[in-house]
Amino acid sequence: MLYNILIAVAVVSGIGLICGIVLALASHFMAVKVDEKKEAVRACLPGVNCGACGYTGCDGYAAALVKGDAEVNLCIPGADAVAKKLAEVLGVEFTDVIEKVAIVHCGGDCKSTERKEIYEGIETCAAANLLYGGTGKCSFGCLGFGDCKAVCKSNAICIEDGIAHVSTTLCIGCGMCVRACPKHIISLVPDIIQTVVFCSNREKGATVRKECVSGCIGCKKCEKLCPEQAIVVRDNLAEVDSQKCTGCGICADNCPVGCIKVGSFLGAHK
């Protein structure tokens, strides 16, 4: 009996030893070589995997950097600090990052507009948008269910009075909210901007007034008064050229509906 047990133990031990040797040989001869330079570059990146750089996450950006196919200043969440690390690791010249922040182009809160229907369903913007464009009278307005808030990496978005608001001092410019919004009313803009139009409605003024008292009516008053010709009305909606705008505030002071705001929108990296 003891003899049989010893044989069984020996056989199992032998099989284990052989398997161990095979695995050791396999790990040696079939090992994937690690690109140390790529690993060093990847370690510099924040790991947000937002895609703001234009590549498939941090790994994709790191691979492009090592190949020399990308610039070091494309990581918006990492800002200048990451760009400097990348330049040092790659031995290239540092290039300044254009920091950006997210802006919700809507001012249609509970005080400015009303619901057109009562929605009972999955409480996400994506789901609500499939039902006649959402619950609000303005088909261009924020749906207010917080899809943008759910994906925000820096807790920079809150839902207040029925619409999304971005705290630019917390925003890292990852752009996740931009892609999550089914209405496409959130945009990434350079955080040096001084004037923002909080509206996305491109319908005629009379229609806008029926839907939201804070909506742009395309009156062109801002366009006519701007001393720098930095604001123009296209398709019934005012648009600001941040390169020309000096932040004088004339447009905001004279906007009859108050949808233009002037101030500081500096992001989390300032």
C-alpha angles and dihedrals in degrees: 000000000000089000092056091049092051091050091051091049091048092049093049091046090049092051090049092050093049092048090049091052092047092050092047092051092045093051090051101046099031099041117131110237114241117229100225093194092054090048090052091050092047090052089060093058121088096234095233090132090203098143093229088132090063095250134101097273129298094312092056092047092048091052091050092049093052090050090050092242097120139051122242094236100068099094102094097178090050092046122181094334092064093040090056092050091049092049090052094049094045095040094234135126118281116247123197117249118232100227115215138193134200120250125193105216097209134093096175100123126157091281095053105043142016139226120262094201144006111255120212111177144073105346100231130108091235092056096042092049090060090063105074093311096300138297101295127093090233108072090199096053134105112278092212101216093116107241086146092050091051093058098038110122096200104040089245096138129075133173111233129167090355100306138082121259127192122214098213091195087067098035115107095188097243092146096220090128091052091060093042096056111095090196092055091223096131118084137178112236134174107273091230090076116120103187129051133182107218097204138078101184113124098181122113118283097252091054093046092053090057091052105038132003090209096053124114110259096193093239091150092222090128091049093052095046100044107110092201096046086235096139128060134172114234122177091352094306129103116236127191125216102215091197091063100032116104096183094244091149098223092125093050093046092052101039105118093210099037097234093134117081129187124201146090118314098175114157134230094279095064 
